[in-house]
Amino acid sequence: MPQLDTSTWFITITSMIMTLFILFQLKISNYSYPASPESTELKTQKHSTPWEMKWTKIYLPLSLPLR
């Protein structure tokens, strides 16, 4: 049974890692990021729901007065 030749593994693995690194760098460089994320202000929108104007109180058994 012949021996496994591992002499080219180092070159193969090194070139694979370098290729993956270059591909990831090219993928990441295509994204455009905002210049300063702190400068953009988010405007909150007020949603009117039918239960906002109503006031209800829920009585817990422990909050009832002692008899």
CHARMM-style PDB file with segment names, atoms N, HN, CA, C and O in Angstrom:
ATOM      1  N   MET     1       0.841  -1.185   0.000  1.00  0.00      PROA
ATOM      2  CA  MET     1       0.000   0.000   0.000  1.00  0.00      PROA
ATOM      3  C   MET     1       0.887   1.251   0.000  1.00  0.00      PROA
ATOM      4  O   MET     1       1.758   1.390   0.859  1.00  0.00      PROA
ATOM      5  N   PRO     2       0.672   2.152  -0.951  1.00  0.00      PROA
ATOM      6  CA  PRO     2       1.583   3.312  -1.054  1.00  0.00      PROA
ATOM      7  C   PRO     2       1.347   4.325   0.072  1.00  0.00      PROA
ATOM      8  O   PRO     2       0.261   4.431   0.641  1.00  0.00      PROA
ATOM      9  N   GLN     3       2.403   5.047   0.353  1.00  0.00      PROA
ATOM     10  HN  GLN     3       3.286   4.961  -0.110  1.00  0.00      PROA
ATOM     11  CA  GLN     3       2.335   6.096   1.378  1.00  0.00      PROA
ATOM     12  C   GLN     3       1.648   7.340   0.800  1.00  0.00      PROA
ATOM     13  O   GLN     3       1.716   7.607  -0.400  1.00  0.00      PROA
ATOM     14  N   LEU     4       0.985   8.091   1.689  1.00  0.00      PROA
ATOM     15  HN  LEU     4       0.930   7.874   2.664  1.00  0.00      PROA
ATOM     16  CA  LEU     4       0.323   9.324   1.267  1.00  0.00      PROA
ATOM     17  C   LEU     4       1.362  10.429   1.166  1.00  0.00      PROA
ATOM     18  O   LEU     4       2.097  10.701   2.116  1.00  0.00      PROA
ATOM     19  N   ASP     5       1.410  11.057   0.004  1.00  0.00      PROA
ATOM     20  HN  ASP     5       0.813  10.836  -0.767  1.00  0.00      PROA
ATOM     21  CA  ASP     5       2.379  12.134  -0.215  1.00  0.00      PROA
ATOM     22  C   ASP     5       1.820  13.439   0.348  1.00  0.00      PROA
ATOM     23  O   ASP     5       0.839  13.972  -0.171  1.00  0.00      PROA
ATOM     24  N   THR     6       2.441  13.949   1.404  1.00  0.00      PROA
ATOM     25  HN  THR     6       3.238  13.516   1.826  1.00  0.00      PROA
ATOM     26  CA  THR     6       1.967  15.182   2.047  1.00  0.00      PROA
ATOM     27  C   THR     6       2.888  16.363   1.777  1.00  0.00      PROA
ATOM     28  O   THR     6       2.811  17.375   2.473  1.00  0.00      PROA
ATOM     29  N   SER     7       3.739  16.252   0.799  1.00  0.00      PROA
ATOM     30  HN  SER     7       3.801  15.429   0.234  1.00  0.00      PROA
ATOM     31  CA  SER     7       4.706  17.321   0.549  1.00  0.00      PROA
ATOM     32  C   SER     7       4.046  18.588  -0.005  1.00  0.00      PROA
ATOM     33  O   SER     7       4.572  19.685   0.184  1.00  0.00      PROA
ATOM     34  N   THR     8       2.910  18.455  -0.679  1.00  0.00      PROA
ATOM     35  HN  THR     8       2.483  17.564  -0.832  1.00  0.00      PROA
ATOM     36  CA  THR     8       2.281  19.640  -1.277  1.00  0.00      PROA
ATOM     37  C   THR     8       1.165  20.206  -0.400  1.00  0.00      PROA
ATOM     38  O   THR     8       0.515  21.174  -0.795  1.00  0.00      PROA
ATOM     39  N   TRP     9       0.930  19.636   0.763  1.00  0.00      PROA
ATOM     40  HN  TRP     9       1.458  18.849   1.084  1.00  0.00      PROA
ATOM     41  CA  TRP     9      -0.172  20.101   1.606  1.00  0.00      PROA
ATOM     42  C   TRP     9       0.041  21.520   2.111  1.00  0.00      PROA
ATOM     43  O   TRP     9      -0.900  22.311   2.171  1.00  0.00      PROA
ATOM     44  N   PHE    10       1.273  21.840   2.473  1.00  0.00      PROA
ATOM     45  HN  PHE    10       2.038  21.198   2.424  1.00  0.00      PROA
ATOM     46  CA  PHE    10       1.537  23.177   3.000  1.00  0.00      PROA
ATOM     47  C   PHE    10       1.222  24.246   1.958  1.00  0.00      PROA
ATOM     48  O   PHE    10       0.582  25.248   2.276  1.00  0.00      PROA
ATOM     49  N   ILE    11       1.657  24.046   0.740  1.00  0.00      PROA
ATOM     50  HN  ILE    11       2.176  23.231   0.482  1.00  0.00      PROA
ATOM     51  CA  ILE    11       1.404  25.018  -0.331  1.00  0.00      PROA
ATOM     52  C   ILE    11      -0.091  25.089  -0.631  1.00  0.00      PROA
ATOM     53  O   ILE    11      -0.621  26.177  -0.853  1.00  0.00      PROA
ATOM     54  N   THR    12      -0.766  23.964  -0.640  1.00  0.00      PROA
ATOM     55  HN  THR    12      -0.335  23.080  -0.459  1.00  0.00      PROA
ATOM     56  CA  THR    12      -2.205  23.934  -0.930  1.00  0.00      PROA
ATOM     57  C   THR    12      -2.996  24.659   0.155  1.00  0.00      PROA
ATOM     58  O   THR    12      -3.863  25.475  -0.157  1.00  0.00      PROA
ATOM     59  N   ILE    13      -2.711  24.372   1.414  1.00  0.00      PROA
ATOM     60  HN  ILE    13      -2.006  23.709   1.666  1.00  0.00      PROA
ATOM     61  CA  ILE    13      -3.442  25.003   2.509  1.00  0.00      PROA
ATOM     62  C   ILE    13      -3.134  26.492   2.576  1.00  0.00      PROA
ATOM     63  O   ILE    13      -4.038  27.297   2.800  1.00  0.00      PROA
ATOM     64  N   THR    14      -1.888  26.867   2.389  1.00  0.00      PROA
ATOM     65  HN  THR    14      -1.153  26.213   2.208  1.00  0.00      PROA
ATOM     66  CA  THR    14      -1.512  28.281   2.420  1.00  0.00      PROA
ATOM     67  C   THR    14      -2.184  29.053   1.298  1.00  0.00      PROA
ATOM     68  O   THR    14      -2.691  30.151   1.526  1.00  0.00      PROA
ATOM     69  N   SER    15      -2.198  28.510   0.109  1.00  0.00      PROA
ATOM     70  HN  SER    15      -1.786  27.617  -0.077  1.00  0.00      PROA
ATOM     71  CA  SER    15      -2.837  29.211  -1.013  1.00  0.00      PROA
ATOM     72  C   SER    15      -4.352  29.282  -0.818  1.00  0.00      PROA
ATOM     73  O   SER    15      -4.976  30.263  -1.223  1.00  0.00      PROA
ATOM     74  N   MET    16      -4.950  28.261  -0.206  1.00  0.00      PROA
ATOM     75  HN  MET    16      -4.443  27.464   0.124  1.00  0.00      PROA
ATOM     76  CA  MET    16      -6.383  28.286   0.056  1.00  0.00      PROA
ATOM     77  C   MET    16      -6.726  29.381   1.063  1.00  0.00      PROA
ATOM     78  O   MET    16      -7.699  30.113   0.879  1.00  0.00      PROA
ATOM     79  N   ILE    17      -5.934  29.494   2.119  1.00  0.00      PROA
ATOM     80  HN  ILE    17      -5.144  28.899   2.268  1.00  0.00      PROA
ATOM     81  CA  ILE    17      -6.184  30.529   3.129  1.00  0.00      PROA
ATOM     82  C   ILE    17      -6.005  31.918   2.533  1.00  0.00      PROA
ATOM     83  O   ILE    17      -6.801  32.815   2.807  1.00  0.00      PROA
ATOM     84  N   MET    18      -4.989  32.101   1.737  1.00  0.00      PROA
ATOM     85  HN  MET    18      -4.343  31.371   1.514  1.00  0.00      PROA
ATOM     86  CA  MET    18      -4.774  33.406   1.100  1.00  0.00      PROA
ATOM     87  C   MET    18      -5.909  33.746   0.141  1.00  0.00      PROA
ATOM     88  O   MET    18      -6.345  34.896   0.084  1.00  0.00      PROA
ATOM     89  N   THR    19      -6.384  32.774  -0.601  1.00  0.00      PROA
ATOM     90  HN  THR    19      -6.029  31.841  -0.555  1.00  0.00      PROA
ATOM     91  CA  THR    19      -7.487  33.005  -1.534  1.00  0.00      PROA
ATOM     92  C   THR    19      -8.761  33.361  -0.790  1.00  0.00      PROA
ATOM     93  O   THR    19      -9.478  34.275  -1.199  1.00  0.00      PROA
ATOM     94  N   LEU    20      -9.056  32.657   0.293  1.00  0.00      PROA
ATOM     95  HN  LEU    20      -8.474  31.915   0.625  1.00  0.00      PROA
ATOM     96  CA  LEU    20     -10.235  32.988   1.088  1.00  0.00      PROA
ATOM     97  C   LEU    20     -10.126  34.380   1.688  1.00  0.00      PROA
ATOM     98  O   LEU    20     -11.111  35.117   1.715  1.00  0.00      PROA
ATOM     99  N   PHE    21      -8.953  34.751   2.166  1.00  0.00      PROA
ATOM    100  HN  PHE    21      -8.152  34.153   2.144  1.00  0.00      PROA
ATOM    101  CA  PHE    21      -8.750  36.075   2.723  1.00  0.00      PROA
ATOM    102  C   PHE    21      -8.996  37.159   1.670  1.00  0.00      PROA
ATOM    103  O   PHE    21      -9.656  38.160   1.945  1.00  0.00      PROA
ATOM    104  N   ILE    22      -8.468  36.953   0.484  1.00  0.00      PROA
ATOM    105  HN  ILE    22      -7.931  36.139   0.261  1.00  0.00      PROA
ATOM    106  CA  ILE    22      -8.653  37.935  -0.589  1.00  0.00      PROA
ATOM    107  C   ILE    22     -10.119  38.026  -0.997  1.00  0.00      PROA
ATOM    108  O   ILE    22     -10.628  39.122  -1.229  1.00  0.00      PROA
ATOM    109  N   LEU    23     -10.798  36.898  -1.086  1.00  0.00      PROA
ATOM    110  HN  LEU    23     -10.384  36.007  -0.897  1.00  0.00      PROA
ATOM    111  CA  LEU    23     -12.216  36.918  -1.453  1.00  0.00      PROA
ATOM    112  C   LEU    23     -13.056  37.639  -0.406  1.00  0.00      PROA
ATOM    113  O   LEU    23     -13.946  38.417  -0.751  1.00  0.00      PROA
ATOM    114  N   PHE    24     -12.779  37.384   0.880  1.00  0.00      PROA
ATOM    115  HN  PHE    24     -12.056  36.752   1.160  1.00  0.00      PROA
ATOM    116  CA  PHE    24     -13.519  38.080   1.933  1.00  0.00      PROA
ATOM    117  C   PHE    24     -13.233  39.574   1.910  1.00  0.00      PROA
ATOM    118  O   PHE    24     -14.139  40.378   2.129  1.00  0.00      PROA
ATOM    119  N   GLN    25     -12.006  39.953   1.651  1.00  0.00      PROA
ATOM    120  HN  GLN    25     -11.270  39.300   1.473  1.00  0.00      PROA
ATOM    121  CA  GLN    25     -11.685  41.373   1.579  1.00  0.00      PROA
ATOM    122  C   GLN    25     -12.412  42.040   0.410  1.00  0.00      PROA
ATOM    123  O   GLN    25     -12.871  43.175   0.532  1.00  0.00      PROA
ATOM    124  N   LEU    26     -12.516  41.351  -0.700  1.00  0.00      PROA
ATOM    125  HN  LEU    26     -12.143  40.429  -0.800  1.00  0.00      PROA
ATOM    126  CA  LEU    26     -13.236  41.915  -1.841  1.00  0.00      PROA
ATOM    127  C   LEU    26     -14.722  42.024  -1.555  1.00  0.00      PROA
ATOM    128  O   LEU    26     -15.359  42.996  -1.963  1.00  0.00      PROA
ATOM    129  N   LYS    27     -15.287  41.042  -0.861  1.00  0.00      PROA
ATOM    130  HN  LYS    27     -14.769  40.253  -0.530  1.00  0.00      PROA
ATOM    131  CA  LYS    27     -16.706  41.101  -0.506  1.00  0.00      PROA
ATOM    132  C   LYS    27     -16.983  42.255   0.450  1.00  0.00      PROA
ATOM    133  O   LYS    27     -17.950  42.997   0.275  1.00  0.00      PROA
ATOM    134  N   ILE    28     -16.130  42.403   1.462  1.00  0.00      PROA
ATOM    135  HN  ILE    28     -15.344  41.800   1.604  1.00  0.00      PROA
ATOM    136  CA  ILE    28     -16.338  43.449   2.457  1.00  0.00      PROA
ATOM    137  C   ILE    28     -16.138  44.829   1.857  1.00  0.00      PROA
ATOM    138  O   ILE    28     -16.826  45.771   2.249  1.00  0.00      PROA
ATOM    139  N   SER    29     -15.222  44.973   0.923  1.00  0.00      PROA
ATOM    140  HN  SER    29     -14.663  44.208   0.604  1.00  0.00      PROA
ATOM    141  CA  SER    29     -14.941  46.296   0.358  1.00  0.00      PROA
ATOM    142  C   SER    29     -16.088  46.802  -0.510  1.00  0.00      PROA
ATOM    143  O   SER    29     -16.130  47.994  -0.816  1.00  0.00      PROA
ATOM    144  N   ASN    30     -17.013  45.947  -0.914  1.00  0.00      PROA
ATOM    145  HN  ASN    30     -16.978  44.979  -0.665  1.00  0.00      PROA
ATOM    146  CA  ASN    30     -18.143  46.391  -1.739  1.00  0.00      PROA
ATOM    147  C   ASN    30     -19.237  47.063  -0.926  1.00  0.00      PROA
ATOM    148  O   ASN    30     -20.092  47.742  -1.495  1.00  0.00      PROA
ATOM    149  N   TYR    31     -19.231  46.888   0.403  1.00  0.00      PROA
ATOM    150  HN  TYR    31     -18.536  46.337   0.865  1.00  0.00      PROA
ATOM    151  CA  TYR    31     -20.259  47.500   1.244  1.00  0.00      PROA
ATOM    152  C   TYR    31     -19.921  48.965   1.494  1.00  0.00      PROA
ATOM    153  O   TYR    31     -18.755  49.332   1.639  1.00  0.00      PROA
ATOM    154  N   SER    32     -20.958  49.795   1.542  1.00  0.00      PROA
ATOM    155  HN  SER    32     -21.906  49.498   1.424  1.00  0.00      PROA
ATOM    156  CA  SER    32     -20.743  51.205   1.872  1.00  0.00      PROA
ATOM    157  C   SER    32     -21.312  51.472   3.253  1.00  0.00      PROA
ATOM    158  O   SER    32     -22.485  51.210   3.519  1.00  0.00      PROA
ATOM    159  N   TYR    33     -20.474  51.989   4.119  1.00  0.00      PROA
ATOM    160  HN  TYR    33     -19.521  52.202   3.903  1.00  0.00      PROA
ATOM    161  CA  TYR    33     -20.868  52.269   5.488  1.00  0.00      PROA
ATOM    162  C   TYR    33     -21.087  53.769   5.657  1.00  0.00      PROA
ATOM    163  O   TYR    33     -20.411  54.561   5.000  1.00  0.00      PROA
ATOM    164  N   PRO    34     -22.021  54.182   6.525  1.00  0.00      PROA
ATOM    165  CA  PRO    34     -22.212  55.620   6.745  1.00  0.00      PROA
ATOM    166  C   PRO    34     -20.977  56.235   7.407  1.00  0.00      PROA
ATOM    167  O   PRO    34     -20.257  55.573   8.155  1.00  0.00      PROA
ATOM    168  N   ALA    35     -20.753  57.522   7.111  1.00  0.00      PROA
ATOM    169  HN  ALA    35     -21.338  58.059   6.504  1.00  0.00      PROA
ATOM    170  CA  ALA    35     -19.545  58.183   7.610  1.00  0.00      PROA
ATOM    171  C   ALA    35     -19.553  58.288   9.130  1.00  0.00      PROA
ATOM    172  O   ALA    35     -18.574  57.927   9.783  1.00  0.00      PROA
ATOM    173  N   SER    36     -20.653  58.780   9.696  1.00  0.00      PROA
ATOM    174  HN  SER    36     -21.449  59.073   9.165  1.00  0.00      PROA
ATOM    175  CA  SER    36     -20.732  58.872  11.157  1.00  0.00      PROA
ATOM    176  C   SER    36     -22.120  58.426  11.594  1.00  0.00      PROA
ATOM    177  O   SER    36     -23.086  59.161  11.390  1.00  0.00      PROA
ATOM    178  N   PRO    37     -22.243  57.273  12.174  1.00  0.00      PROA
ATOM    179  CA  PRO    37     -23.553  56.778  12.574  1.00  0.00      PROA
ATOM    180  C   PRO    37     -24.184  57.595  13.702  1.00  0.00      PROA
ATOM    181  O   PRO    37     -25.404  57.569  13.863  1.00  0.00      PROA
ATOM    182  N   GLU    38     -23.373  58.327  14.493  1.00  0.00      PROA
ATOM    183  HN  GLU    38     -22.382  58.348  14.362  1.00  0.00      PROA
ATOM    184  CA  GLU    38     -23.922  59.106  15.587  1.00  0.00      PROA
ATOM    185  C   GLU    38     -24.690  60.324  15.092  1.00  0.00      PROA
ATOM    186  O   GLU    38     -25.573  60.819  15.792  1.00  0.00      PROA
ATOM    187  N   SER    39     -24.373  60.810  13.911  1.00  0.00      PROA
ATOM    188  HN  SER    39     -23.656  60.407  13.342  1.00  0.00      PROA
ATOM    189  CA  SER    39     -24.995  62.050  13.434  1.00  0.00      PROA
ATOM    190  C   SER    39     -26.438  61.846  12.970  1.00  0.00      PROA
ATOM    191  O   SER    39     -27.213  62.802  12.944  1.00  0.00      PROA
ATOM    192  N   THR    40     -26.801  60.650  12.613  1.00  0.00      PROA
ATOM    193  HN  THR    40     -26.171  59.874  12.634  1.00  0.00      PROA
ATOM    194  CA  THR    40     -28.164  60.422  12.150  1.00  0.00      PROA
ATOM    195  C   THR    40     -29.089  60.287  13.345  1.00  0.00      PROA
ATOM    196  O   THR    40     -28.852  59.481  14.245  1.00  0.00      PROA
ATOM    197  N   GLU    41     -30.147  61.088  13.343  1.00  0.00      PROA
ATOM    198  HN  GLU    41     -30.340  61.743  12.612  1.00  0.00      PROA
ATOM    199  CA  GLU    41     -31.108  61.050  14.435  1.00  0.00      PROA
ATOM    200  C   GLU    41     -32.339  60.272  13.998  1.00  0.00      PROA
ATOM    201  O   GLU    41     -32.862  60.474  12.903  1.00  0.00      PROA
ATOM    202  N   LEU    42     -32.788  59.392  14.859  1.00  0.00      PROA
ATOM    203  HN  LEU    42     -32.363  59.228  15.750  1.00  0.00      PROA
ATOM    204  CA  LEU    42     -33.975  58.609  14.567  1.00  0.00      PROA
ATOM    205  C   LEU    42     -35.196  59.344  15.091  1.00  0.00      PROA
ATOM    206  O   LEU    42     -35.210  59.803  16.233  1.00  0.00      PROA
ATOM    207  N   LYS    43     -36.204  59.451  14.268  1.00  0.00      PROA
ATOM    208  HN  LYS    43     -36.193  59.078  13.340  1.00  0.00      PROA
ATOM    209  CA  LYS    43     -37.437  60.102  14.684  1.00  0.00      PROA
ATOM    210  C   LYS    43     -38.417  59.030  15.138  1.00  0.00      PROA
ATOM    211  O   LYS    43     -38.738  58.104  14.393  1.00  0.00      PROA
ATOM    212  N   THR    44     -38.881  59.170  16.359  1.00  0.00      PROA
ATOM    213  HN  THR    44     -38.621  59.922  16.964  1.00  0.00      PROA
ATOM    214  CA  THR    44     -39.843  58.202  16.869  1.00  0.00      PROA
ATOM    215  C   THR    44     -41.237  58.585  16.406  1.00  0.00      PROA
ATOM    216  O   THR    44     -41.625  59.753  16.442  1.00  0.00      PROA
ATOM    217  N   GLN    45     -41.964  57.600  15.980  1.00  0.00      PROA
ATOM    218  HN  GLN    45     -41.648  56.652  15.950  1.00  0.00      PROA
ATOM    219  CA  GLN    45     -43.322  57.834  15.513  1.00  0.00      PROA
ATOM    220  C   GLN    45     -44.296  57.453  16.603  1.00  0.00      PROA
ATOM    221  O   GLN    45     -44.154  56.418  17.254  1.00  0.00      PROA
ATOM    222  N   LYS    46     -45.292  58.308  16.795  1.00  0.00      PROA
ATOM    223  HN  LYS    46     -45.408  59.149  16.266  1.00  0.00      PROA
ATOM    224  CA  LYS    46     -46.308  58.058  17.810  1.00  0.00      PROA
ATOM    225  C   LYS    46     -47.458  57.309  17.160  1.00  0.00      PROA
ATOM    226  O   LYS    46     -48.095  57.809  16.233  1.00  0.00      PROA
ATOM    227  N   HSD    47     -47.716  56.110  17.653  1.00  0.00      PROA
ATOM    228  HN  HSD    47     -47.198  55.704  18.406  1.00  0.00      PROA
ATOM    229  CA  HSD    47     -48.823  55.321  17.147  1.00  0.00      PROA
ATOM    230  C   HSD    47     -49.979  55.449  18.122  1.00  0.00      PROA
ATOM    231  O   HSD    47     -49.818  55.243  19.325  1.00  0.00      PROA
ATOM    232  N   SER    48     -51.129  55.786  17.598  1.00  0.00      PROA
ATOM    233  HN  SER    48     -51.259  55.953  16.621  1.00  0.00      PROA
ATOM    234  CA  SER    48     -52.272  55.888  18.492  1.00  0.00      PROA
ATOM    235  C   SER    48     -52.983  54.541  18.536  1.00  0.00      PROA
ATOM    236  O   SER    48     -53.385  53.990  17.511  1.00  0.00      PROA
ATOM    237  N   THR    49     -53.120  54.039  19.730  1.00  0.00      PROA
ATOM    238  HN  THR    49     -52.794  54.486  20.562  1.00  0.00      PROA
ATOM    239  CA  THR    49     -53.806  52.773  19.932  1.00  0.00      PROA
ATOM    240  C   THR    49     -55.061  53.034  20.751  1.00  0.00      PROA
ATOM    241  O   THR    49     -55.091  53.985  21.532  1.00  0.00      PROA
ATOM    242  N   PRO    50     -56.078  52.232  20.597  1.00  0.00      PROA
ATOM    243  CA  PRO    50     -57.342  52.525  21.284  1.00  0.00      PROA
ATOM    244  C   PRO    50     -57.245  52.432  22.804  1.00  0.00      PROA
ATOM    245  O   PRO    50     -58.090  52.999  23.498  1.00  0.00      PROA
ATOM    246  N   TRP    51     -56.252  51.742  23.341  1.00  0.00      PROA
ATOM    247  HN  TRP    51     -55.566  51.281  22.778  1.00  0.00      PROA
ATOM    248  CA  TRP    51     -56.176  51.607  24.787  1.00  0.00      PROA
ATOM    249  C   TRP    51     -55.292  52.666  25.445  1.00  0.00      PROA
ATOM    250  O   TRP    51     -55.111  52.641  26.662  1.00  0.00      PROA
ATOM    251  N   GLU    52     -54.737  53.600  24.657  1.00  0.00      PROA
ATOM    252  HN  GLU    52     -54.884  53.620  23.668  1.00  0.00      PROA
ATOM    253  CA  GLU    52     -53.880  54.615  25.251  1.00  0.00      PROA
ATOM    254  C   GLU    52     -54.667  55.598  26.119  1.00  0.00      PROA
ATOM    255  O   GLU    52     -54.154  56.049  27.144  1.00  0.00      PROA
ATOM    256  N   MET    53     -55.900  55.941  25.734  1.00  0.00      PROA
ATOM    257  HN  MET    53     -56.316  55.575  24.902  1.00  0.00      PROA
ATOM    258  CA  MET    53     -56.667  56.932  26.466  1.00  0.00      PROA
ATOM    259  C   MET    53     -57.375  56.329  27.671  1.00  0.00      PROA
ATOM    260  O   MET    53     -57.858  57.069  28.529  1.00  0.00      PROA
ATOM    261  N   LYS    54     -57.449  55.031  27.756  1.00  0.00      PROA
ATOM    262  HN  LYS    54     -57.057  54.430  27.059  1.00  0.00      PROA
ATOM    263  CA  LYS    54     -58.139  54.391  28.857  1.00  0.00      PROA
ATOM    264  C   LYS    54     -57.159  54.130  29.997  1.00  0.00      PROA
ATOM    265  O   LYS    54     -55.968  53.910  29.779  1.00  0.00      PROA
ATOM    266  N   TRP    55     -57.694  54.159  31.224  1.00  0.00      PROA
ATOM    267  HN  TRP    55     -58.662  54.338  31.401  1.00  0.00      PROA
ATOM    268  CA  TRP    55     -56.869  53.886  32.382  1.00  0.00      PROA
ATOM    269  C   TRP    55     -57.511  52.752  33.154  1.00  0.00      PROA
ATOM    270  O   TRP    55     -58.668  52.827  33.567  1.00  0.00      PROA
ATOM    271  N   THR    56     -56.747  51.726  33.332  1.00  0.00      PROA
ATOM    272  HN  THR    56     -55.807  51.665  32.996  1.00  0.00      PROA
ATOM    273  CA  THR    56     -57.266  50.592  34.083  1.00  0.00      PROA
ATOM    274  C   THR    56     -56.277  50.259  35.180  1.00  0.00      PROA
ATOM    275  O   THR    56     -55.075  50.481  35.041  1.00  0.00      PROA
ATOM    276  N   LYS    57     -56.793  49.728  36.264  1.00  0.00      PROA
ATOM    277  HN  LYS    57     -57.770  49.548  36.377  1.00  0.00      PROA
ATOM    278  CA  LYS    57     -55.923  49.324  37.360  1.00  0.00      PROA
ATOM    279  C   LYS    57     -56.189  47.861  37.646  1.00  0.00      PROA
ATOM    280  O   LYS    57     -57.337  47.429  37.756  1.00  0.00      PROA
ATOM    281  N   ILE    58     -55.131  47.121  37.762  1.00  0.00      PROA
ATOM    282  HN  ILE    58     -54.199  47.472  37.673  1.00  0.00      PROA
ATOM    283  CA  ILE    58     -55.250  45.708  38.053  1.00  0.00      PROA
ATOM    284  C   ILE    58     -54.898  45.520  39.514  1.00  0.00      PROA
ATOM    285  O   ILE    58     -53.814  45.909  39.951  1.00  0.00      PROA
ATOM    286  N   TYR    59     -55.792  44.934  40.260  1.00  0.00      PROA
ATOM    287  HN  TYR    59     -56.672  44.618  39.905  1.00  0.00      PROA
ATOM    288  CA  TYR    59     -55.565  44.696  41.682  1.00  0.00      PROA
ATOM    289  C   TYR    59     -54.984  43.303  41.879  1.00  0.00      PROA
ATOM    290  O   TYR    59     -55.590  42.297  41.510  1.00  0.00      PROA
ATOM    291  N   LEU    60     -53.825  43.272  42.453  1.00  0.00      PROA
ATOM    292  HN  LEU    60     -53.332  44.090  42.752  1.00  0.00      PROA
ATOM    293  CA  LEU    60     -53.204  41.993  42.776  1.00  0.00      PROA
ATOM    294  C   LEU    60     -53.729  41.540  44.141  1.00  0.00      PROA
ATOM    295  O   LEU    60     -54.054  42.381  44.979  1.00  0.00      PROA
ATOM    296  N   PRO    61     -53.815  40.269  44.371  1.00  0.00      PROA
ATOM    297  CA  PRO    61     -54.299  39.810  45.675  1.00  0.00      PROA
ATOM    298  C   PRO    61     -53.452  40.303  46.842  1.00  0.00      PROA
ATOM    299  O   PRO    61     -53.986  40.531  47.928  1.00  0.00      PROA
ATOM    300  N   LEU    62     -52.166  40.470  46.651  1.00  0.00      PROA
ATOM    301  HN  LEU    62     -51.733  40.285  45.769  1.00  0.00      PROA
ATOM    302  CA  LEU    62     -51.297  40.911  47.738  1.00  0.00      PROA
ATOM    303  C   LEU    62     -51.396  42.413  47.990  1.00  0.00      PROA
ATOM    304  O   LEU    62     -51.032  42.877  49.071  1.00  0.00      PROA
ATOM    305  N   SER    63     -51.884  43.188  47.006  1.00  0.00      PROA
ATOM    306  HN  SER    63     -52.179  42.811  46.128  1.00  0.00      PROA
ATOM    307  CA  SER    63     -51.973  44.628  47.188  1.00  0.00      PROA
ATOM    308  C   SER    63     -53.309  45.068  47.769  1.00  0.00      PROA
ATOM    309  O   SER    63     -53.507  46.257  48.017  1.00  0.00      PROA
ATOM    310  N   LEU    64     -54.221  44.143  47.990  1.00  0.00      PROA
ATOM    311  HN  LEU    64     -54.060  43.177  47.788  1.00  0.00      PROA
ATOM    312  CA  LEU    64     -55.501  44.521  48.586  1.00  0.00      PROA
ATOM    313  C   LEU    64     -55.306  44.849  50.065  1.00  0.00      PROA
ATOM    314  O   LEU    64     -54.411  44.294  50.703  1.00  0.00      PROA
ATOM    315  N   PRO    65     -56.118  45.733  50.614  1.00  0.00      PROA
ATOM    316  CA  PRO    65     -55.949  46.078  52.038  1.00  0.00      PROA
ATOM    317  C   PRO    65     -56.274  44.890  52.949  1.00  0.00      PROA
ATOM    318  O   PRO    65     -57.084  44.026  52.612  1.00  0.00      PROA
ATOM    319  N   LEU    66     -55.630  44.875  54.089  1.00  0.00      PROA
ATOM    320  HN  LEU    66     -54.972  45.577  54.363  1.00  0.00      PROA
ATOM    321  CA  LEU    66     -55.841  43.790  55.047  1.00  0.00      PROA
ATOM    322  C   LEU    66     -57.188  43.929  55.726  1.00  0.00      PROA
ATOM    323  O   LEU    66     -57.639  45.049  55.965  1.00  0.00      PROA
ATOM    324  N   ARG    67     -57.837  42.829  56.039  1.00  0.00      PROA
ATOM    325  HN  ARG    67     -57.471  41.920  55.845  1.00  0.00      PROA
ATOM    326  CA  ARG    67     -59.151  42.878  56.699  1.00  0.00      PROA
ATOM    327  C   ARG    67     -59.023  42.682  58.168  1.00  0.00      PROA
ATOM    328  OT1 ARG    67     -60.025  42.693  58.882  1.00  0.00      PROA
TER     329      ARG     67
END
